[in-house]
């Protein structure tokens, strides 16, 4: 039986009172100490003398004490004002630099020899001469018309020069119509228009079957020939010097046509050997019959005399170093097309303000040089003449017994073409076993050519690149471009970008992945990537490109490109030149509101991000397409729109 404890009412009352007293006492003590604390703080700090007196009067001996240090000891020292890194600052350049081309500067060129047009070659500024400012667009600059409208129209404000419109007003090059230029498609030698002129060429050689894909136009004017070849799936690189024909290359780029500033002078053109299926000169004013070859044996003179008594003296003094360079960059079986002086001189010599004898001798010199190169003259009809390079050099090596010059080159790599001096020797084609075999390998016709294994790879001539690597690289860039388009909706928008640049193209996979879009890509292979020279592969795929040293400026006008792709380019040049200088060059050649994609190590991109923030670019870093665990990241950036002010613009 459970026992219940009984508590009397008196006991319960006493217990409650005891708890109440305890709580009351605790509250009184807390309140007392609170007011004591307030009173002490109101008296201010205790004087040190008082503290000293109290301590000295203490009866006990002082205890040893240790001062506690709560400061961190593993932080870098604060930089002194003299060693602090200043924030990057890149002010706008003076408006007079709005069309500045650093390596083709007219003032600098005057220091160099005029012989062989050496003064019009690349002559880049020294390191201390580099501008540390941003090139302004002219006031009123507008985003160019979209292709194909841009083939016929460009904004006057973007390249405000009327000189060509005045000088070539009767040749249908260019006309000024209000706030824009119109390009009728004409040329000095094709007054009926480039389309009709190309039709005339097509009647002489087949431009439709895909065997001709890459072309080069020397002395291009406003590049109407290249502009109208694009509709026939032929991709032409047009070049011309920066000379008295103001802004001709700039007009080509405003039209959305591939073009570079360049000149045939004393160094090789920046392209590999066997690059182009077709080369073209329409009154390009290049002296094809001068400089170079000057010795022939008596058999050649006898053959020349049998062909034409007048030709004997001409062959003895035949030149042709520029045709030798064209031969280097033409693929086996490629074509050279010439129109204008001296072709059809019999009907034009009066209009050309030259004597008939002078023009006849010039044509005879060209014919003689072409034979020494083993070219075959296919046809001359009207104002057009076409020669074809042999598919191999079996016969050409045999006839060196007759044509002592030019000899075959022995030393230089035929693909080396960056400040490489022109040579008075013939670039040998790769060896073949049969007279019907194409030296270097037969190219597949376009469009299959794009993804077929390039002969330079299938033959094993590029050490370290296998057929499997080529296929994998092609698929990799398809995946990467698809990822880019998910991030950058403007790249995915058809027609948004027209002129694209790949600063480190390797095998051309980026350009190949975009081939179905209405755009073109200038693929650059850095000359510092000398472990493997891949530009020849890019041309064998039916794409175009050039060599480039990114410590120097590119041979193009400001605001050339709508979009720039840079894969590991900053890491490649980290010990060669300044990151700021490369980014300022990218800014120079990028249009306002143009876009940039930079792939690199995350630490490199963080450094780049600080710089572009000072360049009026808006950018963000995103993860690699394989996810966040990859150290390589991707920077997407857009150059903001800004121009010179209306009061400053010149």
PyMOL commands that set and color helices and strands:
alter all, ss='L'
color gray80, all
select helices_A, chain A and resi 9-42+48-56+95-97+102-104+106-109+115-120+127-129+149-151+156-159+163-167+194-202+224-232+248-254+298-307+311-316+321-329+345-348+356-372+394-401+448-450+455-458+467-487+489-492+509-513+535-540+569-572+579-589+602-613
alter helices_A, ss='H'
color red, helices_A
select strands_A, chain A and resi 153-155+175-177+180-182+214-218+235-240+259-261+276-282+330-339+376-381+384-388+407-408+425-426+499-502+520-526+544-548+561-567+590-601+617-622+632-639
alter strands_A, ss='S'
color yellow, strands_A
deselect
rebuild
show_as cartoon
